[in-house]
Amino acid sequence: MTRSDDESRSASALARSYRGERVLTSVIGLVALLVGVAALVVGAGWLGTYRAARPVLDPMAVDWLVRQALTARIAAILLGLAMLVLGLMWFFRSLRPEARPDLALDSTIGKGLTVTAGAISAAIAADAEQVDGVSRARVRAVGDREHPALRLSLWLRDGSDVKTIWREIDSTVLRRARESLGVEHLPTAVRLELGAAERQRVR
């Protein structure tokens, strides 16, 4: 596996895929752009001054729709149903929870050992909370069994040294996680929250 393949898999694991949303947004934007360009071309008279002066709903098109009323209604109903189905599919896809992979540490038949994603997250979070300056930690295991990754959120106490905390997280917590899971690489996205200073009560 090349370095670029490893980096691409890490990136896809650390950030939830929004490829579908981007494709849909791009298609809608392209259609809107084409409609706008067409309206500009017609309005500027590039297709003829007579065509630019005609109403938006071309009388010829309206007459054709009147003559083909049944066909137009059926087409409109089918288009509406298709849009409804696509909208519902998109809605439920957006609500679908992200996969949290379990790791098989031993796949021997009859002696298999699988660690759940929840157990992995809880163990790493508990380890991270032992670091001086970390008040709370939250971990989420993402990716797949072959290429796991982590999302690590840390809440730091006020006045903590961020560089020292990160060095300890990287050299101890993440190192132990890699050794425990038996993986050489464990891509991790870290999010830090700095605690606010405690309010002093005025007497």
Backbone bond lengths (Angstrom), bond angles and torsions (degrees), N, CA, C in turn:
res aa  C-N    CA-C-N  psi(-1)  N-CA   C-N-CA  omega(-1)  CA-C   N-CA-C  phi
1 M - - - 1.470 - - 1.527 108.88 -
2 T 1.311 117.11 131.59 1.450 121.32 -178.56 1.511 110.71 -80.33
3 R 1.326 114.74 167.56 1.458 120.00 -179.86 1.526 111.52 -65.49
4 S 1.348 116.18 -37.57 1.469 119.30 179.60 1.516 111.30 -64.71
5 D 1.360 117.21 -38.33 1.468 120.28 177.40 1.515 110.49 -63.42
6 D 1.336 116.85 -42.54 1.463 121.03 -179.80 1.521 110.57 -64.43
7 E 1.350 117.29 -41.06 1.453 120.40 -179.96 1.527 111.50 -67.17
8 S 1.336 116.78 -38.74 1.459 119.21 -179.80 1.519 111.07 -67.62
9 R 1.334 116.91 -39.25 1.464 119.76 177.68 1.514 111.05 -66.94
10 S 1.331 116.64 -37.98 1.459 120.33 178.15 1.514 110.71 -64.34
11 A 1.332 116.17 -43.58 1.461 119.82 -179.46 1.521 111.23 -64.07
12 S 1.342 117.00 -41.40 1.459 119.37 179.56 1.522 111.58 -68.50
13 A 1.327 117.71 -27.45 1.461 120.65 179.82 1.518 111.53 -78.68
14 L 1.335 116.80 -37.14 1.454 120.12 -174.77 1.513 113.23 -79.41
15 A 1.284 118.68 -20.26 1.459 121.76 179.47 1.514 108.45 -127.41
16 R 1.315 116.03 127.82 1.445 119.30 179.82 1.519 110.13 -59.10
17 S 1.331 116.05 137.77 1.453 120.23 -174.10 1.519 110.98 -70.11
18 Y 1.317 115.51 125.55 1.458 121.89 174.26 1.527 109.66 -115.48
19 R 1.339 116.61 27.68 1.452 120.53 -178.03 1.519 111.07 -61.65
20 G 1.328 116.61 -44.02 1.463 119.15 -179.94 1.515 112.65 -61.68
21 E 1.346 116.36 -43.79 1.452 119.97 178.45 1.527 111.11 -62.22
22 R 1.327 116.66 -39.26 1.463 119.91 179.96 1.513 111.39 -67.32
23 V 1.341 116.56 -40.06 1.459 119.44 179.10 1.519 110.54 -63.94
24 L 1.343 117.01 -45.89 1.458 120.18 179.52 1.527 110.93 -61.81
25 T 1.332 116.58 -44.88 1.464 119.86 179.20 1.520 111.12 -62.24
26 S 1.326 117.11 -39.97 1.465 120.75 179.48 1.521 111.21 -65.24
27 V 1.335 116.94 -41.83 1.463 120.32 179.62 1.523 110.79 -64.26
28 I 1.353 115.98 -45.90 1.461 119.19 179.27 1.527 110.80 -62.31
29 G 1.335 115.86 -42.16 1.459 119.11 178.30 1.514 112.62 -63.76
30 L 1.348 116.85 -39.07 1.464 120.35 179.09 1.525 111.41 -65.94
31 V 1.338 115.66 -42.63 1.468 119.02 178.32 1.530 110.55 -62.55
32 A 1.343 116.39 -44.69 1.459 119.77 178.77 1.529 111.27 -62.02
33 L 1.346 116.65 -38.66 1.461 120.46 178.33 1.525 111.18 -64.08
34 L 1.334 116.67 -43.92 1.461 120.20 179.55 1.523 111.51 -64.21
35 V 1.339 116.16 -40.56 1.470 119.27 177.48 1.522 110.33 -63.40
36 G 1.329 116.88 -43.37 1.458 120.05 179.05 1.520 112.35 -63.49
37 V 1.343 117.07 -41.86 1.468 120.44 177.97 1.523 110.92 -64.11
38 A 1.339 115.81 -41.37 1.466 119.08 178.39 1.528 111.24 -62.58
39 A 1.339 116.54 -43.20 1.466 119.59 178.29 1.529 111.16 -63.54
40 L 1.338 116.90 -38.65 1.468 120.69 178.32 1.521 111.28 -64.74
41 V 1.342 116.11 -42.97 1.465 119.85 -179.23 1.521 110.86 -63.79
42 V 1.338 115.51 -44.43 1.466 119.11 -179.28 1.525 110.48 -68.21
43 G 1.343 116.60 -45.10 1.460 119.74 -178.50 1.514 113.53 -65.35
44 A 1.333 117.42 -30.69 1.459 120.59 179.30 1.519 112.08 -77.43
45 G 1.312 117.77 -6.80 1.459 120.76 178.15 1.500 114.50 82.18
46 W 1.321 117.82 15.53 1.462 120.19 -179.45 1.527 111.88 -69.73
47 L 1.327 116.72 -19.88 1.469 121.25 176.33 1.515 111.70 -100.41
48 G 1.338 115.42 12.48 1.469 120.08 179.89 1.514 111.11 115.71
49 T 1.318 115.96 139.87 1.463 119.90 -178.89 1.520 111.72 -67.25
50 Y 1.326 117.38 -31.81 1.464 119.60 179.56 1.526 110.45 -65.96
51 R 1.342 115.94 -41.40 1.466 118.92 -179.52 1.519 111.37 -67.35
52 A 1.348 116.56 -34.16 1.458 119.11 179.81 1.522 111.77 -69.08
53 A 1.335 117.24 -27.44 1.463 120.32 -178.62 1.518 112.72 -84.24
54 R 1.298 117.95 -11.76 1.461 120.34 -178.05 1.525 110.31 -74.95
55 P 1.323 118.41 155.75 1.468 121.01 179.89 1.516 111.46 -65.70
56 V 1.357 114.30 162.35 1.466 119.71 -179.58 1.521 111.02 -60.82
57 L 1.328 116.61 -44.38 1.455 120.84 175.70 1.521 107.73 -86.34
58 D 1.304 115.31 100.20 1.452 121.47 -177.34 1.532 109.95 -59.77
59 P 1.334 117.60 127.53 1.481 119.46 178.66 1.524 112.71 -56.58
60 M 1.322 117.43 -33.81 1.463 119.30 178.20 1.527 110.86 -64.98
61 A 1.354 115.22 -40.80 1.460 118.50 178.12 1.518 111.21 -67.74
62 V 1.344 116.38 -38.75 1.466 119.79 178.63 1.518 110.42 -64.04
63 D 1.315 117.30 -42.06 1.466 120.61 178.28 1.518 111.35 -62.61
64 W 1.334 116.25 -40.07 1.455 118.69 179.51 1.525 110.71 -65.51
65 L 1.335 117.04 -39.42 1.460 120.21 178.20 1.525 110.91 -64.86
66 V 1.322 116.74 -36.92 1.465 119.46 178.69 1.526 110.32 -65.77
67 R 1.325 116.12 -40.75 1.469 119.51 -179.76 1.532 111.49 -70.38
68 Q 1.336 116.11 -31.32 1.461 121.04 -179.27 1.530 110.09 -109.91
69 A 1.318 115.91 47.16 1.468 119.90 -174.05 1.525 111.92 -61.21
70 L 1.329 118.07 -44.21 1.466 120.55 -178.14 1.525 110.79 -64.26
71 T 1.316 116.46 -44.82 1.463 119.87 179.12 1.525 111.60 -62.95
72 A 1.333 116.37 -41.21 1.464 120.28 179.89 1.523 110.95 -64.90
73 R 1.352 116.89 -39.72 1.470 119.54 179.34 1.527 110.79 -65.61
74 I 1.331 116.27 -43.77 1.465 119.11 179.84 1.524 110.54 -63.03
75 A 1.329 116.77 -42.50 1.460 120.24 179.13 1.525 110.91 -63.66
76 A 1.340 117.06 -40.61 1.461 120.29 179.45 1.523 111.34 -66.07
77 I 1.332 116.92 -39.47 1.463 120.24 178.76 1.526 110.73 -65.70
78 L 1.328 116.71 -44.94 1.467 119.99 179.31 1.526 110.89 -63.35
79 L 1.328 116.56 -41.15 1.462 119.76 178.35 1.525 111.00 -63.98
80 G 1.331 116.74 -41.78 1.465 120.38 178.45 1.521 111.90 -63.85
81 L 1.357 116.90 -41.88 1.460 119.96 178.28 1.531 111.29 -65.00
82 A 1.324 115.74 -40.51 1.471 118.82 178.75 1.521 110.91 -63.33
83 M 1.332 117.02 -42.39 1.457 120.18 178.48 1.520 111.04 -65.65
84 L 1.346 117.41 -36.68 1.460 120.90 178.29 1.528 110.75 -64.63
85 V 1.333 116.57 -46.12 1.463 120.18 179.90 1.530 110.88 -62.97
86 L 1.323 117.07 -45.24 1.460 120.29 178.98 1.527 111.44 -62.73
87 G 1.331 116.11 -39.52 1.461 119.67 178.35 1.518 112.59 -64.09
88 L 1.344 116.81 -42.41 1.465 120.16 178.21 1.526 111.26 -66.50
89 M 1.338 116.34 -40.99 1.462 119.24 178.04 1.524 110.73 -61.65
90 W 1.316 115.48 -42.29 1.464 119.88 179.74 1.522 111.02 -66.02
91 F 1.343 115.92 -39.26 1.464 120.73 -179.61 1.526 110.81 -62.83
92 F 1.328 117.13 -49.75 1.467 120.18 -178.06 1.535 111.01 -70.15
93 R 1.327 117.62 -30.35 1.453 119.76 176.55 1.524 110.73 -66.32
94 S 1.330 116.78 -37.88 1.468 120.25 179.06 1.523 111.61 -67.99
95 L 1.348 116.66 -31.62 1.462 120.58 -179.68 1.524 113.07 -83.29
96 R 1.314 117.10 -11.72 1.466 120.31 -176.69 1.524 110.00 -65.43
97 P 1.324 117.51 127.73 1.475 119.21 -179.95 1.515 111.40 -66.90
98 E 1.313 114.79 151.22 1.453 120.69 179.58 1.525 110.20 -72.81
99 A 1.324 115.23 142.40 1.467 120.05 -178.62 1.522 110.51 -65.69
100 R 1.329 115.48 139.51 1.461 121.65 177.10 1.527 106.79 -120.83
101 P 1.326 117.10 105.13 1.469 120.27 -170.63 1.525 112.86 -75.28
102 D 1.328 115.07 138.91 1.456 121.65 168.46 1.532 108.13 -89.60
103 L 1.313 116.93 148.11 1.459 121.54 -177.63 1.526 110.27 -108.37
104 A 1.335 115.30 127.71 1.467 121.20 177.27 1.518 108.49 -90.19
105 L 1.336 116.90 104.79 1.459 120.85 179.90 1.519 112.01 -79.56
106 D 1.319 116.24 -25.65 1.466 120.26 178.39 1.527 107.37 -145.68
107 S 1.313 116.60 114.61 1.460 120.99 -177.68 1.525 112.38 -101.28
108 T 1.329 117.17 20.49 1.463 120.41 177.68 1.523 109.90 -66.11
109 I 1.332 115.52 134.50 1.462 119.56 -179.16 1.526 109.69 -63.40
110 G 1.314 116.17 127.77 1.457 121.86 179.82 1.506 114.11 86.10
111 K 1.333 117.83 -13.37 1.461 121.32 -179.94 1.526 110.82 -134.07
112 G 1.314 115.66 29.02 1.455 119.89 -176.72 1.524 111.99 -65.90
113 L 1.313 115.01 145.55 1.466 121.49 178.55 1.521 108.28 -131.99
114 T 1.311 115.64 116.19 1.456 121.65 -179.27 1.520 109.49 -122.20
115 V 1.315 116.12 131.62 1.456 121.94 177.45 1.526 107.84 -104.40
116 T 1.321 116.64 125.37 1.453 120.21 -177.85 1.524 110.38 -73.25
117 A 1.327 115.03 157.27 1.466 120.31 178.99 1.524 111.15 -62.47
118 G 1.342 116.63 -35.20 1.462 119.77 178.96 1.516 112.30 -65.11
119 A 1.343 116.06 -40.48 1.464 119.54 178.64 1.523 111.04 -66.89
120 I 1.321 116.73 -39.61 1.465 120.44 177.60 1.524 110.24 -61.20
121 S 1.328 115.96 -47.81 1.461 120.39 -178.12 1.521 111.38 -63.08
122 A 1.328 116.87 -43.43 1.460 120.25 -178.83 1.522 111.64 -64.77
123 A 1.327 117.33 -41.44 1.464 120.39 -178.69 1.526 111.41 -66.38
124 I 1.325 117.24 -44.07 1.465 119.82 -179.18 1.524 110.68 -68.80
125 A 1.334 116.65 -37.25 1.468 119.85 178.24 1.525 110.68 -64.48
126 A 1.327 117.36 -43.21 1.456 120.28 178.37 1.523 111.26 -63.12
127 D 1.327 116.85 -37.98 1.464 120.62 177.79 1.524 110.80 -66.33
128 A 1.329 116.85 -41.08 1.468 120.32 -179.45 1.524 111.69 -67.04
129 E 1.335 117.27 -32.31 1.462 119.67 -179.35 1.522 112.51 -71.31
130 Q 1.332 117.39 -12.80 1.459 120.38 176.36 1.527 112.71 -80.24
131 V 1.334 116.34 -11.90 1.464 120.13 179.43 1.521 109.14 -71.73
132 D 1.303 116.26 133.78 1.462 121.52 -179.26 1.522 110.18 -62.78
133 G 1.324 116.24 125.88 1.458 122.20 -179.54 1.507 113.50 103.65
134 V 1.337 118.18 -13.24 1.466 122.23 179.50 1.523 108.54 -96.06
135 S 1.314 116.08 119.23 1.463 119.69 179.87 1.525 112.17 -89.60
136 R 1.319 116.40 -31.02 1.474 120.01 -179.44 1.520 108.92 -155.45
137 A 1.308 115.67 149.01 1.464 120.97 179.63 1.524 109.12 -138.23
138 R 1.319 114.60 145.05 1.469 120.43 175.70 1.521 108.08 -135.84
139 V 1.323 115.94 131.29 1.463 121.58 -175.57 1.525 108.78 -125.89
140 R 1.312 115.13 141.40 1.467 121.12 175.15 1.526 108.53 -131.70
141 A 1.330 115.61 124.07 1.462 120.64 176.64 1.520 108.87 -85.73
142 V 1.330 116.34 129.08 1.464 121.87 -179.13 1.519 108.65 -132.41
143 G 1.325 116.04 -176.15 1.453 120.63 -178.40 1.516 111.56 88.93
144 D 1.316 116.65 -142.95 1.459 121.30 177.69 1.529 109.15 -137.50
145 R 1.325 115.62 -178.98 1.476 119.62 -175.68 1.521 111.81 -64.40
146 E 1.330 116.26 -35.54 1.466 119.10 -178.36 1.522 112.13 -77.78
147 H 1.327 117.66 -31.98 1.462 121.11 -176.51 1.533 109.15 -134.57
148 P 1.345 117.44 74.28 1.468 119.81 179.38 1.523 111.29 -72.37
149 A 1.307 114.81 158.38 1.464 121.67 176.77 1.510 107.72 -149.27
150 L 1.324 116.57 168.50 1.459 121.63 -176.44 1.521 110.66 -129.39
151 R 1.310 115.12 148.16 1.459 122.30 165.16 1.526 106.25 -115.75
152 L 1.315 115.68 117.43 1.463 121.67 -173.59 1.522 109.41 -116.63
153 S 1.333 116.06 119.47 1.467 122.02 176.30 1.526 108.30 -110.77
154 L 1.329 116.03 127.41 1.457 121.80 -177.95 1.519 109.99 -121.76
155 W 1.335 115.64 132.71 1.463 121.80 173.48 1.526 107.18 -104.89
156 L 1.320 116.49 118.71 1.459 121.94 -174.14 1.521 110.66 -101.13
157 R 1.319 115.32 146.60 1.458 120.48 175.92 1.524 110.30 -72.77
158 D 1.295 115.48 155.27 1.456 120.64 -179.14 1.529 110.17 -62.45
159 G 1.326 116.07 133.36 1.452 121.12 179.47 1.510 114.66 86.43
160 S 1.324 118.29 4.80 1.462 120.88 -178.77 1.525 110.43 -72.30
161 D 1.324 115.53 149.48 1.462 121.94 176.86 1.531 107.90 -87.33
162 V 1.326 116.22 108.60 1.461 120.89 -174.67 1.524 111.20 -63.14
163 K 1.329 117.43 -42.20 1.466 120.10 -178.27 1.519 111.79 -63.15
164 T 1.329 116.54 -42.28 1.468 119.86 179.21 1.521 110.96 -64.62
165 I 1.322 116.13 -42.12 1.468 119.83 179.97 1.522 110.09 -63.69
166 W 1.334 116.58 -43.69 1.456 118.58 -178.47 1.522 111.52 -65.03
167 R 1.339 117.61 -39.98 1.459 119.81 178.32 1.520 111.27 -60.67
168 E 1.336 115.95 -40.86 1.464 118.88 -179.59 1.524 111.31 -70.85
169 I 1.330 116.38 -38.57 1.463 119.56 176.91 1.520 110.23 -61.30
170 D 1.330 116.26 -44.67 1.457 120.36 -176.94 1.527 112.44 -70.79
171 S 1.318 116.19 -40.37 1.464 119.27 -174.01 1.518 113.62 -85.45
172 T 1.321 118.84 -21.93 1.463 120.19 -177.27 1.530 112.22 -116.61
173 V 1.327 117.10 -59.17 1.471 120.10 -173.76 1.526 110.76 -64.90
174 L 1.319 117.23 -53.16 1.460 119.59 -177.47 1.529 111.54 -70.38
175 R 1.318 117.23 -32.76 1.469 119.22 177.18 1.523 110.71 -64.67
176 R 1.337 116.64 -45.06 1.470 119.57 177.94 1.521 110.92 -64.42
177 A 1.327 117.07 -35.58 1.463 119.61 178.34 1.525 111.01 -64.38
178 R 1.329 116.87 -42.89 1.471 119.52 178.34 1.525 110.87 -63.76
179 E 1.328 116.74 -42.49 1.463 119.73 -179.46 1.523 111.46 -66.46
180 S 1.324 116.99 -39.86 1.464 120.32 -178.79 1.519 111.54 -67.84
181 L 1.336 116.06 -37.81 1.461 119.87 -177.87 1.521 112.22 -85.76
182 G 1.322 116.56 -9.55 1.452 119.80 178.55 1.509 114.37 70.18
183 V 1.331 116.75 33.46 1.461 121.07 179.03 1.518 108.81 -118.63
184 E 1.326 114.88 148.90 1.457 119.88 -179.85 1.524 111.51 -83.57
185 H 1.336 115.91 -34.76 1.459 121.10 -179.76 1.524 108.55 -123.03
186 L 1.312 116.49 136.80 1.458 122.69 177.17 1.528 108.00 -137.87
187 P 1.327 117.70 84.14 1.470 120.20 -179.67 1.521 111.14 -56.62
188 T 1.320 116.07 135.81 1.461 120.90 -174.96 1.520 110.18 -137.72
189 A 1.306 115.65 128.34 1.461 121.40 172.26 1.527 107.53 -100.39
190 V 1.311 117.06 125.58 1.465 121.95 -174.68 1.524 109.59 -112.40
191 R 1.308 114.99 131.62 1.470 121.71 176.91 1.521 107.93 -121.22
192 L 1.326 116.28 125.91 1.457 121.85 -176.39 1.517 110.63 -109.62
193 E 1.320 115.22 136.77 1.466 122.59 174.77 1.525 107.34 -120.85
194 L 1.315 116.73 117.49 1.457 120.56 179.70 1.518 109.87 -86.10
195 G 1.339 116.57 130.26 1.452 121.08 -179.34 1.507 112.04 -72.24
196 A 1.317 116.13 145.96 1.459 120.65 177.66 1.513 110.11 -80.28
197 A 1.304 114.67 152.78 1.466 119.17 179.09 1.526 110.33 -65.74
198 E 1.325 115.94 142.25 1.442 119.89 -178.72 1.536 110.22 -68.72
199 R 1.324 114.15 138.36 1.449 119.81 -179.15 1.520 111.19 -73.98
200 Q 1.302 116.12 136.87 1.464 121.13 177.92 1.526 109.54 -95.08
201 R 1.321 115.18 126.83 1.466 119.68 -179.18 1.526 109.24 -78.71
202 V 1.323 114.62 127.84 1.465 120.52 179.57 1.523 109.48 -83.80
203 R 1.343 115.21 127.53 1.464 119.61 179.92 1.510 110.56 -106.65
